[in-house]
Amino acid sequence: MILSILQKQKNASPLSFGDLELSDRMWHEQLWIALLVLFPLSLLIGQLSLRLASHSPFSFIRPDIYNMIVRLLVADLIMEGLQQSFTCIPFEEEEEMMELLWQSVGGIGCPLYARTLTVPATAQLYGLRILVMSIGLFLGEGWMAVAITGSIATGKSTVGKLLVDDDEEEDGDTNEDEASNSATASTKRRSIPVIDGGTVIIVDTDKIGHDILLQGTAGNVYSKLVSTFGADNILSDDMDDNDNKGKIPDIDDLDPPIDRTKLGAIIFENHPARRKLNAITHPRIMTKLVQQLTWGLFCTGTDICVADVPLLFEAGFFLRCLFCLTICVTCTPAQQLERLQARNPTLTQQECQARIDSQMDLDKKAALADLVVDNSGENGIDDENLKEQVEALREQLMMRLYGVGLTLFQIVAIMGVSLPVALYLKLYQDAKQQNGGEF
């Protein structure tokens, strides 16, 4: 691509640039075009290239190699578009009309007036575009959120805990306040290469859903649920069960908390009621989920941000679009029922089965997911087979998301700097030859 630009310059005079500088109007015009067109476009390119690179259709190619090939190809296409900045240099040969129109569409390529720009003005135009596009690519491909899903009581939280850190401290001292956070991260970094390591942060949507039911918390839906389903139907009979105690001042002034068991009994037996509940809670959950994913992806310094989303495939297309990779945790139906009963001893077997049946079939979820973890072992978090699967999962995630460790943003930044340097050297050599070896 760089050679093709230099070939176009072969017969051009390096001193034949125009004398037009970028006026304030021209500069503002190009700035707004870059911000309103090029930046969103680069965000989209960064995200789509990540998703394409993380889903290899070829089993005979390692995921990290495939990832690198895709990113190199996308970077080359990006630079093919950015090279239009250099076609602002006037050539002696006449340009084809279609090429001239292509360069002038929306001012993204080479605006018509720019054919008389000076060398510094041309450099400013190119520098603006490469800067804006690099920022967009960095943010676009930086959204590498991963979702872990599965049916109720399949062991999603167990897999999440193993992902966060497989080398748990033996003393078991865990701060209870930190454990209650909806996002927890590994506190130590590995010194091994990125392809073999990978620290993980977990965002728990169940915890988010629990928090929005509490009075006094930001974005809570307590009042809406009470007015929709009735206080007698969903509120707890015992104020001692209030989950707000110790967290919110003046708890005695608050009404009884929502009893999740009562609410669950209503929605699992009544589909219209479930739709009403989802209409109230899902927008708040989505808002908080996006906020915590953004914080986890860009502010924590961890390698992988995983969200525990039990109803990922049931919730609809938009929620799925938030994640570039999905993981499904499976187990046998008998184990699922047994675990649910052990976790909720107050529920009958029929009630537990009703909760399982209310969700999408587990086999369908596994077919839709990109990666599957079989949690059929009997030892839970101490199961050696499960630990081996989780470590293999971590390696797969790192290879699919990071490839060999070179991002599209880095590739474009490197090529973006090398392109003007190569062109400058070519122009300098031509000028030197025209001046008899002196310049």
Helices and strands as residue ranges (DSSP letters): H 2-8, H 24-33, I 34-38, H 39-53, H 63-82, G 83-88, H 97-104, G 105-107, G 112-116, H 119-142, E 145-149, H 156-164, H 176-179, E 183-185, E 200-204, H 205-211, H 222-229, H 231-234, G 239-241, G 251-253, H 260-269, H 271-298, E 304-308, H 317-321, E 325-330, H 333-343, H 349-357, H 362-368, E 371-374, G 380-382, H 384-402, H 408-434
